[in-house]
Amino acid sequence: HVHYLVDIDYRRRLALLAMDREGNSIGVARYEALEDSTLAEIAIVVEPEWRNRGIGRMLVEALEAPAREAGFAQFEALFAPDNREISGLLERLGYGDRRFEDGLVCVTKLLS
C-alpha cells in the first residue's frame, strides 16, 4: 500500500505536499486518473491543527495546472456527507454537480 501511495508518475498520478517551517508534513493533495482519461479523482488531507488556514485550498488549486497540462478536463471528489469542512472548501473552489454514490457525496469541477 505504501508503494502505491508514493509511486507517482506526474501525469496520471500526482501528489503535492505542504510542510511547516521545520519540514514536517502538514497536508497532502493528490489526483489520480480514473478510467476516463480526461477525469481525475482528487483527495486531500490536512493535519487538524493546520486546518482553516488556506492550506487545503492552496493544495487543491495547485493540482489544477499540472492536471490540465496532463490532459485532464475534470476533477471529481468523494467525501462523507457529514464532512462539512471539505464540502465547504470544494464548494468555494467551484465544485458542483453534487450527487450521492454509495453513501458518499460526489462533486466535480471542470478544469478550464
Contacts in CASP RR format, 6 or more apart in sequence:
PFRMAT RR
TARGET T0000
AUTHOR 0000-0000-0000
METHOD contacts of the structure
MODEL  1
HVHYLVDIDYRRRLALLAMDREGNSIGVARYEALEDSTLAEIAIVVEPEW
RNRGIGRMLVEALEAPAREAGFAQFEALFAPDNREISGLLERLGYGDRRF
EDGLVCVTKLLS
5 15 0 8 1.000
6 15 0 8 1.000
7 13 0 8 1.000
8 14 0 8 1.000
8 15 0 8 1.000
8 30 0 8 1.000
10 66 0 8 1.000
10 70 0 8 1.000
11 70 0 8 1.000
12 32 0 8 1.000
12 33 0 8 1.000
12 40 0 8 1.000
12 70 0 8 1.000
13 30 0 8 1.000
13 31 0 8 1.000
13 32 0 8 1.000
13 33 0 8 1.000
14 30 0 8 1.000
14 31 0 8 1.000
14 63 0 8 1.000
14 66 0 8 1.000
14 67 0 8 1.000
14 70 0 8 1.000
15 28 0 8 1.000
15 29 0 8 1.000
15 30 0 8 1.000
16 28 0 8 1.000
16 29 0 8 1.000
16 30 0 8 1.000
16 59 0 8 1.000
16 62 0 8 1.000
16 63 0 8 1.000
17 25 0 8 1.000
17 27 0 8 1.000
17 28 0 8 1.000
18 25 0 8 1.000
18 26 0 8 1.000
18 27 0 8 1.000
18 28 0 8 1.000
18 46 0 8 1.000
18 50 0 8 1.000
18 55 0 8 1.000
18 56 0 8 1.000
18 58 0 8 1.000
18 59 0 8 1.000
19 25 0 8 1.000
19 26 0 8 1.000
20 26 0 8 1.000
20 50 0 8 1.000
25 47 0 8 1.000
26 46 0 8 1.000
26 47 0 8 1.000
26 50 0 8 1.000
26 55 0 8 1.000
27 44 0 8 1.000
27 45 0 8 1.000
27 46 0 8 1.000
27 47 0 8 1.000
27 50 0 8 1.000
27 55 0 8 1.000
27 56 0 8 1.000
27 59 0 8 1.000
28 44 0 8 1.000
28 45 0 8 1.000
28 59 0 8 1.000
29 42 0 8 1.000
29 43 0 8 1.000
29 44 0 8 1.000
29 45 0 8 1.000
29 56 0 8 1.000
29 59 0 8 1.000
29 60 0 8 1.000
29 62 0 8 1.000
29 63 0 8 1.000
30 42 0 8 1.000
30 43 0 8 1.000
30 44 0 8 1.000
30 63 0 8 1.000
31 40 0 8 1.000
31 41 0 8 1.000
31 42 0 8 1.000
31 43 0 8 1.000
31 63 0 8 1.000
31 67 0 8 1.000
31 72 0 8 1.000
31 75 0 8 1.000
32 40 0 8 1.000
32 41 0 8 1.000
32 43 0 8 1.000
33 39 0 8 1.000
33 40 0 8 1.000
33 72 0 8 1.000
34 40 0 8 1.000
34 41 0 8 1.000
34 76 0 8 1.000
37 71 0 8 1.000
38 71 0 8 1.000
38 72 0 8 1.000
38 73 0 8 1.000
38 74 0 8 1.000
39 72 0 8 1.000
39 73 0 8 1.000
39 74 0 8 1.000
39 75 0 8 1.000
39 76 0 8 1.000
40 67 0 8 1.000
40 72 0 8 1.000
40 74 0 8 1.000
40 75 0 8 1.000
40 76 0 8 1.000
41 75 0 8 1.000
41 76 0 8 1.000
41 77 0 8 1.000
41 78 0 8 1.000
42 60 0 8 1.000
42 63 0 8 1.000
42 75 0 8 1.000
42 76 0 8 1.000
42 77 0 8 1.000
43 77 0 8 1.000
44 56 0 8 1.000
44 59 0 8 1.000
44 60 0 8 1.000
44 77 0 8 1.000
44 86 0 8 1.000
44 89 0 8 1.000
46 55 0 8 1.000
46 56 0 8 1.000
46 59 0 8 1.000
51 85 0 8 1.000
52 85 0 8 1.000
56 89 0 8 1.000
57 89 0 8 1.000
57 92 0 8 1.000
57 93 0 8 1.000
60 89 0 8 1.000
60 90 0 8 1.000
60 93 0 8 1.000
61 93 0 8 1.000
63 75 0 8 1.000
64 75 0 8 1.000
64 111 0 8 1.000
67 75 0 8 1.000
67 111 0 8 1.000
68 111 0 8 1.000
72 111 0 8 1.000
73 110 0 8 1.000
73 111 0 8 1.000
74 108 0 8 1.000
74 109 0 8 1.000
74 110 0 8 1.000
74 111 0 8 1.000
75 95 0 8 1.000
75 108 0 8 1.000
75 109 0 8 1.000
75 111 0 8 1.000
76 106 0 8 1.000
76 107 0 8 1.000
76 108 0 8 1.000
77 86 0 8 1.000
77 90 0 8 1.000
77 95 0 8 1.000
77 106 0 8 1.000
77 107 0 8 1.000
77 108 0 8 1.000
78 101 0 8 1.000
78 104 0 8 1.000
78 105 0 8 1.000
78 106 0 8 1.000
79 86 0 8 1.000
79 87 0 8 1.000
79 90 0 8 1.000
79 104 0 8 1.000
79 105 0 8 1.000
80 104 0 8 1.000
80 105 0 8 1.000
81 100 0 8 1.000
81 103 0 8 1.000
81 104 0 8 1.000
81 105 0 8 1.000
83 105 0 8 1.000
87 105 0 8 1.000
90 96 0 8 1.000
90 107 0 8 1.000
90 109 0 8 1.000
91 107 0 8 1.000
93 109 0 8 1.000
94 109 0 8 1.000
95 107 0 8 1.000
95 108 0 8 1.000
95 109 0 8 1.000
96 107 0 8 1.000
96 108 0 8 1.000
96 109 0 8 1.000
97 107 0 8 1.000
97 108 0 8 1.000
98 105 0 8 1.000
98 106 0 8 1.000
98 107 0 8 1.000
99 105 0 8 1.000
99 106 0 8 1.000
100 106 0 8 1.000
END
